[in-house]
Amino acid sequence: MKYKMKFNKELYSKTSLIKAAYNFSDRAYLHLDTDDTYYYVEFDLKDEKIQITKNDFINEMLAQSVRHEVYLQTKNIRELLMARAMATSVIVDKDSEHDEISSEEQFSEDAILKDWFTNEKVGVKTGTLFQ
């Protein structure tokens, strides 16, 4: 069975469309197209025994759109958390014979451990704030 659908570009992102189409690629042949206003989706089931409806694809588009929106809204906080996690895991062995970091490449613990919201330095071992 063949289905044809169109989705408004103002409501759905290209990323959501591609992810939704990919989730159905094992069960259907898909063709994606676009114009200035709409995305067009045509799919033909690979096996007539498989039941996929237009509503299944529409629901998947909605799910992928929500996931994409959450990704966009939480991107900065995830990057901040990752940067802070990496910064607090830096270990400097001052007794090492292999200390080949030039003075230009050295980092400042004060700059790395600075709490970006309160402008206070964060204690590495305790996680407490001190000035």
N, C-alpha and C positions, 0 to 999 in steps of 0.2 A: 504494500500500500504506500502511495506517495502522499506527502504532506507539503504544503507551502505555507510559510508564515512570514510576517514582517514585524519588526520591532523598531520602535522610535529611538533614534540616536540620543535624544534628550533624556530618555529614561534609563537606557542601558549602555554600558560601556563595551568597547570592542573586546576588552579582556574577558568580561563576563560571557559574551557571545562565544568566544573561542573555547573557554573552559567548559561551557555547557555543551557545545558541539562535541568536544573531545570525550566527554562522559558518555555520549551516545555512539561514538565511532565504532565500538565493538559490535553494535547491534544494527547499525544503519549506515547507509552511504549518505554523506552530507555534502551539500553544496552551499557555500556562503557567498553572498554578494552584497553590494551596498550602493546607495546613491546619496544625494545630499541630505536626505531626511531619514531614511530607513535602512536597517539591515534586513536582508532577505535570507531566509533559510529554507532550503528544500531538502527533505530527507526521504529516502526510500529504504524500507526495511530489508535487511539481508536475508531474513528467513521469515516467511509468512506466519510461522508458528509463534514468533515473538510478538508480544503485544506492547506497542508503544503508541501513545496518543499525543495529539498536539498539547494537551494539558500537561502531560509529563514533561515535555520540553519547556513549556512556559514556566512550570514550577522550578525546573532546574535553572532557567535563566534568572528567576527571582532569587533563588538560593545563591547563585554565583554573584549576583549583583550585591546582595547583602554582604557576602564574604569580602568582595572587593572594597566596598565602602568601609567596612570595619578595618580592613588592611590599611586603607588610606588614613583613617582617623587615628589609628594607633601606631603608625609608622614612626613618628618622632619619639614617642615614649619607649618603644622597643629599641630604637637606636641608642637612646640615652641609657637605658638599662644595660645594654650590651657594652657600651663604652665604659660605664662605671664598673661593671664586672671585670672587664679586661684591665682597667687601670688599677684596681685593687689587687690584682693577681701578679703585678710586676714585682719581680724579686731581683734585687741588686746585691751581688756578692762583692763586697768591697775588698775582700782578701784574695780574690781570684787573680792568678797570674795572667789570665787571658783578658784583661781589661783593655780592650782595643777600641773603646768608644772615644772618639775625638771630642774635644771640648765643644765643638760646634754641634755635635749630635747628642750631647747629654741632655737629660730632661730634668725638670724641677718637680720634686714630689709635691711641693706646694701647689703647683699648677694642676697636677693630675688629681690630687686628693681634695681639691677645693669643692665645697658644696655649692653647686651652681645656683641654688635658690636662696641661700642665706649668707653667702660669701664667707663662710667659715670653713676651716680645715676639718676633715673627717679623720678620726683615729682609725688606723688600719686594723689593729687587733680587736678593738672593742666595738667599733662602729659608732662610738660616741663622738660628740662634737667638742672641739676645744679651740680656743682662739690664740 
